[in-house]
Each structure stands twice: as structure tokens, then as C-alpha cells.
Amino acid sequence: MTFFFELLRKEIGLSRTGRIILSKEFKRFVSTPNTVIPLKNFLLSIVSFLEEFEKHQIFIISKVMFLKIAFIQDKFRENGFIYTHYGTLERFQEILEEKIEIFSQDNLIALIPFNNPSYVVNREFAKNEINHYVKTARNILEEYPDLNFGVTIKLFDYPDLIEEYIDLFKQYNNIKLLNFEDLFNSIKNFRQILKLIIQVKRDLDPNLVLMISGKIIPKFYPLLVYLGFDLIDASYSLFLASEYFYNTIEYSIPLHKMKYFACSCSSCRTKLLDLDSTSPSREKIELLSLHNLTTFNNYMQKIKQYLKTEDFRFFVEKSSNDDTNLISMLKILDKQYSEFICSETPVIQERMTINSIGPSSYHRPDFVRFRKRVVETFTPENWTKIIVLLPCSSKKPYSLSKSHRKFLSVMKKNANFSQIQEFILTSPLGVIPRQLETIYPANSYNISVTGEWDDTEIKITENMLLKFLEKYNSQIPIICHLPKGGYRKIVSKVIDKTDHNFYFTDIVGSTTSRDSLASLGNSIEKFNLNPIQSNPKVNYHKRKLEKIIDYHYGKMVGELLLSGDYKIKEDRRRKLSFIVDLKSKSNLGEYDQNTGELELTLKGANKIKEHFRKYKYIIFDGKQIRGSTLFRPGIIDYSLDLKPKGYVVIWDNEKQNIISIAKMIVGASFLKNSMSGRIAEIINKAGK
């Protein structure tokens, strides 16, 4: 079987969308993430099952009767199959030998089973059984080097025993799929489960397809996809049906307790509602099987849609909140493995509203990275004379809101605007410099506004504000135009930890009332700012763009890029800003006001090329790039700061000439562990 994975897009956390290639020649693919539907003989006799799943992309089979060309290649030639065996390893080897022609087909992969024993008495016993399995699997892999296989991982509630498998995975290139059979059977061991998943993601080839089997119900699906699983075996749905459980996504309810069927599948529309719920019957099991499989699969379709068009992290938080184990896993993932998760998360989610629903959102990876990055790259302007602290607004960016338009009007009227540094206090992002209000996620987050701040929100914002103020001369005054409540509580905690003097405006009613705005203006006028002779329009763009460039590319890079004579050309219709060098008349970069991204041209990159010798670079194995996609085999070296959807400069093989600007599909960790796959999309290249 051809069976190999191609990553198409990295998503937030460890989630990803991709495809398993069954046949490039006939363009047969399995999209991921996906459910693996168990194919049983009794299901094939149900007309509604065939109508519902005949075109499903991938099935799991366990009966030898299905291993026929007429079945695999004729009846289901467009589908993918995973074959496993529920008997002994020895019998599996016999079947493999007998049916080698079938296993050579491009839409079938053999999953080496690990069925016995089903229970172990202690860790040592479990280790011995795993070592026996690994030894047998090694023999199979060596005997059939031209066949691709899946390997079953069984851990018997000892997740640390994953170490016994690692060498096997790294040694054999014909392992294409890892099936974690019992990982979530004891979900209360979530700390060890997460440790194992992170180890696999950090150390193994990212082109391995990750599958999970066992006691998996739909409400686990969003978190499993967020953790990077590509395939989820839906076989547990049949076990639930055999025990007369009706699945509702969130819960599995005994059929006799069901009164309201909130489902429109063929089972629920017809006989299931009319059958006697208290007496067992084969028909009832068949109807429940079809319903449960439909529920499992439909929920996966919903997840795939969210991955494509919505903020998937929000969906994961929302779906995990009714299960203490799931929400605990998310919290630990955010805090204990934050650095790794942030490195795997794309730098931007384009044109999406980011909903924050409370404490589970505070440490999501894009928020954490923003807080860290904005503090690291922000450099004070040496002409700053006043710092003004302002509240956030529901409209983004803030400067388009009614309240901030009024604040800006007052500040521009009463002082030389460029001498004022504005910081917006907000939850859960913390503190946002005015110049960076259009950067993701500051440009697109949303949170319910009550005026109440919890201790974590206050602590996050307090810490960020302190870090910003430490960058400034302590003689610079701080004007606080903030309402009472959480905002002022934050400032009160900061006052004793810094030497700056704080001045509070008089808030009468709201911060935008006439008296409140007059107080803001009067507070600024007290400090007698000295006018700076400059073009206000150019200066405004320079202040903003310098900080945006620094945020994306590194500290002080903005000043280097904007040195010399340049002008900003605006395309108001498309909300684009172009940085044009006046001497060469060439475009240095393009700022997209819709997304907050700043894309350099080759001219722009060459102007600051020394910076890219250390940061955000790839060295290509050649002098010229052809095509629109960069693949892993063409890469000699790279910097470790590469992130999915971030921009990268590509050098030639001698690191003398910049030959391309590209946008990363994956991050540096993918490059570290893989020798194949799509790495970056070429934006522009030299010689074109």
C-alpha cells in the first residue's frame, strides 16, 4: 500500500489537517482528521448503513472474508481500509502470508495487532509483554520491507512504557501509522497521558499517522484532535450499542431511559422510537449501532468544519467544560507544556473571531505567545514624555471604537501626540501598546464584559504592565484614565512596585463623558509637552510600523527597515499599506490591516539581510527555487524560531543571497524530525 501522510495545514495547538494518500495516480485520499468506521458483516445487511457510509473514506476490518480483491478493489475501491486481527499475533502472520497480494493493494494497510494479554498484574509483566510484541513486530517489518504497516501501542495503564516502542518507530520506515489502543481507557491518568503524547509529538516523525482506539466517545473528539490525533476508531460505538446505550455526543444513556430522541438519523426517525426499550433484541442493537456510528461520524464532520472556518480552540474549551478530566488536561497542557504548544501553533488565525469564555482561555497558546512576544520586542520611543493607560473596548481594533476615537481626539488636541505612549489594559491579553492593536490576536479577540476581573486576569495584566513600565525612565508620569473596579485594582498593585508617579483622571459617570474627557485633557496639559517638528502623518505610520515589524521579525528590525527616505502608500479599499523606498522606488514590504501581518519583499529582506543570518531563515540546497512549494529534501539548515504561518527568508546553499520569501506551513520541530513533507509556500523569489 502507498499509504503515507501529507500535512496540509497546521492548526492551533497540536491539531492539523492533512490527507492520507492511498493512490496519487488515481487521486485517492483520506482527509484527516477523520473517524475510522468499523465494517461488520451485520452492518452490510442494513440498507441505511450503506446509504450513510458507502462513501466514507476509511474503514477498519477484522474478518478474513473481507480480504478479497472483489471487495477491497471493486466494491469499495475509493475507500481506505485498515486491517487488524483480534486473535493471536501468530495467526495474523499466517493471514499476512496467505493474503500478501491483497495487502499489496494501495487502499489497504495492515495494523499489527496487540490483543493478548488484555490484563496484566504489574508493570514488569506489562513490560515483558510489550517487549515480546516489539520483537515480533520487528520480525514482520523486516520480512515485508516493501509493505507499509500500522503498529498497535498498548500500555496497560503504564504510559511511561512508551519508551519500549520508541526505537522500533525510529528504525523502520515502513511504519506509517501508530494506533494507541488503550490510552484513554483510564482517562484519570491524564498527566501521564499528556506526557506521552508530547513525547511522541516532540521526538517522532510528524508524518506518522496517529490513531486512537478503545473507549473513545464523541465528547473526547475535540480534545483528541487538538492533541494531534488524525484518526479516531469508532468501534466503541458498537460496544455501546450491544449494551443498549444510546449516544448523545456528551453522554451515553441507557436506551430504556430515553424519551426524547434529538437526532434525525434513519434509526431515530423510524423503528427505534417504537421498539420496546426494556426487552433485548438484535434489531434494537442494529438500530443503535447505526445511530451511534452516525453520531460519532457527524460530530467529526462538525469538528472538521470548525477547523476550517472557526476558532477551533474555542470549540475545544466549550466541549471540554462538562468533563472534569478533559478540562484538567487542557489546563495542564496550557501550563506545563506551554512552550512546546506555542511553537506548534500558527502565528495567526486569519479572519476569525477569537472568543474567550473564561479561565480556560487565559493560557491558550496564541494568547501566551502574544504576551511574551509583545513584551520582548517592544522598545520605548526615546521621545516619550507621558504614558496613558486606557480601558479596552468591545470593537477591534480599539481605535475604531467610539470611546477610543474620543480618547484620541482629546490627546491629539491637547498635546504633541507622538510624545504620548498609550497602553490599553484588557483581559485576557493583558496590556497592548496602541501601535500593536491591529496584531493578531489583539485585533480579533472577544470576551464578555461585566466590569469584574478575577485574580488571574488581574495578575496577568499586572505582570505585563510592570514589564512595560520597567522599560521606561521612572521620571515619566503615568496618567490613568480608567474606570473603577478591576482596572484600578491592577494599577493599585503596580504602584508600590515601581518608581513612576501615577495620576488618576476624574471619571464622572463613564470614561467618555464630557467631564471625564476634560479631566483627561487637563491631566495631559499639566506636563507642558514640547512640540516635535515632524510630519505628523509620516511619524504616526513610522511609530506604528516600526513596532509591527519588530513584533513579527525581531527587536529593532523596524528601525533598520524604515531607515532612510521612504513613504507609505495606502490601498484603502483592500486595507493594505505599502512601504516604498523613495531612492530606488521599490516596495520594501506590505502591511495587511485586515490580518495584522507584514510581508517583506526581497528588496525589504535584503535591506536587513544581516538580521536574517541568525533569525527566521532556511538554507536551500541550491541557487534557485522552482515551483510554489518548498519541500523538506531541499533544505540544508534552518533557524529554530520558525513557526507555522510565519514568514521566512530563504538563502541559497552558500548563504550569500536571499533567493525567496516564503510562508511556513509547519514549524522548526517538524523540520527536526522529518525528512519529507511540505514546508513552506513560496511568496516571491529572485529572478522572477
N, C-alpha and C positions, 0 to 999 in steps of 0.2 A: 504494500500500500504506500502511496505517496505520502499521505498524512503528515503535513507539517504546518506549523502555526505562523501566521503573519500578523504582526501587530499593526493596526491601522491608526489607532489614536489612544493616547494616554488621557485618563480622566482623573478627577480629584481622588486623593488617597492613593490606594493601590489598584483601583479599578481601571479597566481598559476595554476597548472594543477591538476586535480583530476578526480573523477568519481562519478556519482550518481548511487547508487546500486539499481536496480529495483528488482533483484532476485539473491541472492547468490547461491541458489540451482541450477538454470538454467544458471548461469553466464551471466546475462543480465545487461549491464551497459550503462550509458550515459557519454561519456567523456566530460570534461569541460576544457576550455571554449567552448561554443557552441551556435549556433543560434537556436532559437525556431521557427519552421516553422508553420505558421497558416494553418490549414486544413479546406478548404471551399468546399462546395458541387460542385461548378463550376470547381474547380481545379481537383477534382477527375475524371472529364469527359475529362480531357486533357491527352492524352497518354504520351506526353513529360514530363508532371509533374510527372506522376507515374514512368516513367523511371529514372528521375533525383532524385526524393526524396523518392521513396518507401523504401529505406534502411536508410533514415535519422533517427538519433537516437531519436529525441524528437520533438513532435508537440504540438500546443495549439489548443484546440477545444472549441466551444461555443454552438454548437447545440445539443439538446437532442437526435436527431436522431443518433448521433454517440455513444451514451451511450448504446451500445449493446455488449453482450459477443461475438457475431459473428464478430463484427468489432474490438473491443479492443483486444480480446484474440485470435481470429482466423486469421483475415486478417493482423493485424499489431501486432502480439504477441511479436515480437522482438523490438518494438519501445516503447518509453515512451510517456505518454500523460499528459498534464496539462489541466484540465477543468476549464473554467471560464464562467461566465454568464453576459451578457450585459444588463440585466434587473435589477429588484429590489433585494435587499437582501432577502426579504420575499419569492420571487419566487425561489431564489437559495436554500433556506432552504427546500422548498417543493420538489424540484428536488432531493436534497440530501437524503431526507427521502424516496422518491419513488424509487430511484436508488441505495440504500445503498449496494446492492450486487455488483453492478458494481464498486462502489467506493472502495470496499474492494479488488479489483484486484491489483496485485503487480506492474502493469505498468501504473497506473493512480493516479494522485493526484488532489485533489480539491483545487482551488485557490479561497478563499473567496473574492468576488468582491466588489469594491467600485466605483459605477458608478454615483450615484446621490448625491449631485448635481454636475454638470460639471463646474459650475462657482459660485464664492462666492463674496459678496460685500465688505467684510472686514475680518480682522484677527479673530475677535470674532466669526463671523458666521462660518468661517472655523474651528475654534477650537471646536465649538459645534457639527458640523457635524462629525468631527473626533472622538469625544467622543462617539457619537451615534454609529458610526461604531465599535469602540473598544468594546463597551458594547455588541453589537450583536455578534461580533466575539468571545467574551469571552463565550457567551452562547453556540455557536456552538461547540467550542473546548471542553467545559465541557460535552456537550451532547454526543459527539463522541470521548471519550478519546483514543480509540484504532485505530482511523483513523489519518493519518498524513495529514496536511494541509499546504497550502501556504497562506500568508496574503498579501493583497494589501496595499501599503503605498501611500496615496495621500496627498500632502502637500499644494496645491493651491498657489504656489509661496511664501510660508512661511516655509522655511526649518527648522526653529527653532522649529516648531510644532512636529518634530520627537519625542520630549520628551513625547508627549501624548501616544506614542506607546510603549515606552521602557519597561515599567512594564509588558505589555502583552507578549512581546517577551521573557522576562526572566522567566515568571511564567509558561508557558505551553511548555512542552517538545514535544508535538505533532505538534508544528510549525516547519517545516523543510525548508520552502522557504519564502523569503521576496521579493516581487515584487514592485519595485519603479516605479510607473506608470507614473508620470508626472515630474520626477526630472529634466530631460534635456530639457523639453519643453521651459524653459526660461533660456537658457544657459548663458545669460549675468549675471545671478546671481551666477557666478562661485565661488565666495568667500564663499557664504553660502552653495553652493552645496558641496564644498570640506570639509567644517567644518562638515557637516552632515555625509559624507562618513567616515571621520576619526573617528568621534564619534562612528559610527556603528562598524567599524573595531576594535576600541580600547576597546569597552565595551561589545560587544555581543559575543556569542558563535561562534567561527570561523567555526564550522561545519554547520552553516546555509548556504543554497544555496542563493546567491544574484542574482536576476534577474532584468532587467530593461526593461521597455516598454515605449511607447509613440513615440514622434517624433525623432526617432533614425535612422540616416543614416550611411552607412558604414564608412565614414571618421571619425566618432566618435569611432568606434570599438577598435582601438589600445589603445586609452587612457582609454576607459571603462575597458578593460581587465587589463591594467596597474593599474587601481584603484581597482581591485579585483572583478569585476563582473564575475559571472560564466555563466550566461545565458543571451542572448540578444534576445528579442522578435522582430521578423522580420515583424510583422503585418503592420508596417507603409509603407512597400514596396507596399502593396496592395492599400493603400490610394493614394500613389503617382501614381500608375497605373490608378486608377479611375479618376485622374485629368490629365491624359495623360502626365505624367512626366517619362522620361527615365533616370535611374540612371547610372552614370559612376564611382561610388565609391566616387570620390571627389565632384561631383555636381549632382543635379537633373535638367535635361534640358527638356524644353517643347518639345514634340515629333516633332512638326512642324518645329523646328529649327535644328533637327538632319539631318545631311547629311552623316556623316561617322560613321558607327557602328563598333566600336573597340571591338567586342565581337563575340564569336563563339557559343553562345548558340543556341538552336533549333529555338527560335523566331527570332533571328537576322540573322540566316542563311537562313531562308525561307521567310515567308509572311510579316513580319514586315517592311522589306525594301521596299516591293512593294505596301503596302497599302497607300491609300491617307491620308497623315499626317494631313490634315486640317479638315476632317469630322469625327465626333464621331461614334464609333461602338462598339458593345460588343466584337467582335473578337479582336479588337485592345486592349481593356482592358485586355482580357485574355492573349494575347501575351506579353503585357507589364508586367503583373503580373508575368508571368513565367520568363521573363528576369530579372526583379528586384529581385525576390526571389533568382534566380541563382547568381546574382551579390553579393547580401548580403551574401549568404552562401559561395561562393567561396572565398570571402575576409576573412571570418572567418577561412577557411582552410589554407590560407596563414599565418594568424596570428599564428595558432597552429604550423605550421611548423617553423616559426621564434622562437617561444617559445622553441621549441625542439632543434634547431641546431644553432641558430644565436643569436646575441646580441639584445634582444628584445627592450631594452631601445633606441637603435639607431633607430629602426623601428618606435617607438612611436614619437621620435623627428622629424624624417623625415616626417611622415604622418601628424603631427600637424602643421607643419610650414606654411601651406597655409590657416590657420584659426586663426585669432587673439584671439578668445576666448579659443581655445584649447591650444595654446602656452602660454597664460596667466595663464591658470590652471596649466600647467606644471611648470611654473616659481614659482607660489605661493606654489605649493606642495613641490618643492625643498627647498624653503627658509623658509616658515612658519612652515612646518611640517617635517623638515629635520630629526630631532632626531627619530621620530616615523618611518618614511620611512626607515631610515638606520637600525633600529632594526629589520625590517621585511625583509630586503634584504639579500640574501645569501652572505656569506663572499667571495665566489668565483664563477665565471662562467668558467667552465672547457673548455680549448682549444678553446676559442673564441677570435676573433679579436674585440677589443672594439674601434669603430670608433667615434671620437669626431668631430662634424660638426659645432662647433662654440659656441656662448654664451649659447645655450640651453643645452649644455653638461657640462658646467663648474661645476654645482652643482648637478649632478646626484648622487644618494646615495652612490654608491661604491667609487666614487672619493672623496666625502666628508668624508666618513668613513676612507679611506686610509690616507688623510691628517691629520685627527685628531689622528688616531691610531699611525702613524709613529712618530709624534712629542711626543706623550705621552709616548711611550715605548722606545724611543731611548735614550741610555745613552752613553756619550762620553767615549772613551777609555782613561785611565789616562796617557798613554804614547804618546798621540797625540802631535806633535810639529808644524805641519803645516796643514792648511785647504786649499784644492784646489777646486775651483769652475770651473765646466766644462759644456759645452753645451750638449744637448741631441743628440741622433742620431735616424734615422728612424728605424734602425734594433734593435730588442729587443731580449734578454737583451743587454744593451749598450755595454758591454764588448766584444761582438761578432762582433761588427761593425768595419769597417776598421779604422775609426777615433779614437775610444776608444782603439783599440789594439795599435795604435801608442802612444796615451797618456800614457797608462800603461807601454809600453816599455821604454819610457823616464823616468817615475817616478821610476821604478824598477832599472834602470841603474844608476840613479843619487843619490839615497838615500836609506836608510833603509825603505822599502816600508810600514812597519807596523806603522811608525810614521806619515804617511800622511793620513788624512781623506778626502776622495773625496765626494763632493756633486754635483749632476747633476741638473741643472736648466732646467725645462721643463714646457710646458703648455699642458693640463690644470691641471696636477697633482701638480705642484709647485716645490718642492725640494725633491730629492730622494738620500738618502745615498747609496754609492756604494754597501754596504752589502745587501741592500734590493731591488736591481734592478730586482731580479727574483720573487718578490712577486706580486700577483695579486692586482691591475690592471697594475702595472708598467711594468710587463712582456708582456703585450698584447695590450696596447692602441695604437691608430694610429691617427694622426692629419695631416692636410695639412700644409706643411712648406712653408712659404713665407718670413720669417725673420721679419715680422711685428707683434707686440704684441699690443693688445688693453689694455685699462686701467684696466679692470677687471683681465685679465691674469697677468698683472704686479703686481697688488695689492695682488692677491692670492700668487704669488711666493715671493714677498717682505715680506709678513707677516710670511710665513713659514721659510724663511731664517733667519729672525730676531729671531724667536723662537729657531731655532737650535743654532745660534751663542750665544744666552744668556746662553746656557748650558756650554760654554767653557770659560776658562780663557781668559781675554781680551788681554793678552800678546801674545797669539798665532796669528801669522800673517795669512792673507788671501791672497792667490795667485789666481788671476782671469785670467784664460785662456779662454777668451770669445770673440766672435766676436762683432763688433759694432752693435748698434741697441738696440732692446728690452732687451737683456741680460745685457748690460752695464747700461741701464736705470734703471733696477732693482737694481743693485749694487749701483748706484749713490744715490738712495733713501734710501738705508740701511746705507751707510757710516756715515751719520750725526746722526744716531740713535744708534750707538754702538761705543765702545772704541777701537775696533780692528783696526789694521793697514792693509790697503789694498794695494796690489801690482799688477799692471796690466802687463801681458806679452806683448811683441810687436807682434802684429798679422800682418804678411806680406802676403797679399793675403788671404789665408784661415788659419784656426787653425791647419791644418795638413801639412802646407808647411814646408820645411826644416828649414827655418829661424824661423818660429813660434815655432816649436818644440824645436829648440835650445834655444830660449828665455825661454820656459817653464823649460827646464833642468837647465839653468843658474840661473833662479829665485829660484829654489829649493836648488841648491848648495850653495847659499849665506848664508843659515841659519845653515850650518855645523851640520847636524844631527848626533847624536851619535848612533853607531850601537847597536842593542839589540841582545844579544846572545839567539837565539831560533831557532827551526826548522822552516824555512820559510813556508814549505808546511802545517804543522800542524797549525801553527799560522794563516795562511790565512783561513783555514777551520774554526778554532775557532772563528776568528773575524766575519766571515760571519754567521756561525750557531748560535752564541750567539744572534746576532741581529734578526735573523729569528725566533728563539724560543721566544725571548721577544715580538716580534710583534704578534705572534699567541697566546701566553699564558700569557704574563704579564711582566712587568718591572723586570729585574734582574733574571728572571727564567732561562735564558740561562746559566748564570754563575753557578747557582746551579746545573743544569743538567750536565754541562760539567766539573764539579769539579772532581778531581782525575784523574786516568790514563784511557785513552780511545784512540781509533783510529777510523779513518774514512775509511770505505770500500766502494769502488766505483763500481757500476754496470754501466759501460759506455754505454752499449747497451740500457738499459732501462732508463738511466739518473736518477739513484737512488743513494743516499748516505745513508749509514747505520752507526749509532753511536754505536760503540761496546765498552762495558766496559771490560778493559783488565783483571781485577781481577776475575770477575765472568764469563767472556767470553759470556755475554748475550747482546742481542741487546736492546738498550735503545730507539731508535727512527729511523724513516725512512724519509728522505727528498726527495721529488719528484721534480726534477729540471724542469720538464715539466709544473707543475702547481704552484710551489712555496709553496706547503703545507708541513707541518711537522707533521707526525703522531707518537705519542708516543706509546710504548709498555707498558704492565702492569709493567714491570721492571722499565722503564723510569718514569712512573707516580708515582710509589711507592718511587722512589728516591727523588721526590719533592712533596710528598703527602700532606705536611702541606699547601702548596700553594693552593691545590685543596679543602681544607676545607672551603675556602672563595670564590673561583672563579671556574667557568666552571665545576659545579658539578650537579649531580642528586642523590637523595637518593631513592633507590629502596625498595619496600615493600617486602623484603625477603632477603635470604642469597645467592641465586644463580640464575642467569638468564638463562633461556632456550629459545631456538629459536634465530632467527636472527633479530627480530624487537622488540623494546620496545614500549609498548602502554601506553596511559595516565593512566588507572586504576592502573598500577603497580608503580606509582610514589608518594612518600610521600612529598618530598620537592625538591627544585632546586634553583640555583643561578639565579639572574636576568640578567646576562650578556650573556645568551645563544643566539646564532644566528643560523639561518638556514645554514646548510653545515659546521658549525664549529664543532670542536672536543669537547667531553665532557667526564669527568670521572664519573663513576657510583659507588657510595658507597653502602654497604649493609644497612639494616634498622637501624643499630646501629651506622652507620658512623665510623666503626672501620676498615673495609677492603675495598680496591678498588676491585670490582668484575668484572669490564668491562671497556673497552674503546669503545666509540661509536661516530657516526657522526650524528649531529642533522638534522632532516628533517624539523623541524619548530623552532621557537624561543620561548623566555620566555613568550611573550604576548599570544601565543596560549595556553600554559600551564595554564596561569592565568584564561582564560575564558572558557576552555573546560574540560570536564570530559571523553572524548573519543577521539580516533584517534591515528594514527601512529606518534610517537615522534622521534625516533632515530633508526638508523641502527647499529646493534652491529658489531664491527670490530673484537675484540678479548675479551675473557672472562676467568676468573680464573677457574682452574680445567679442562682446555682443552689443 
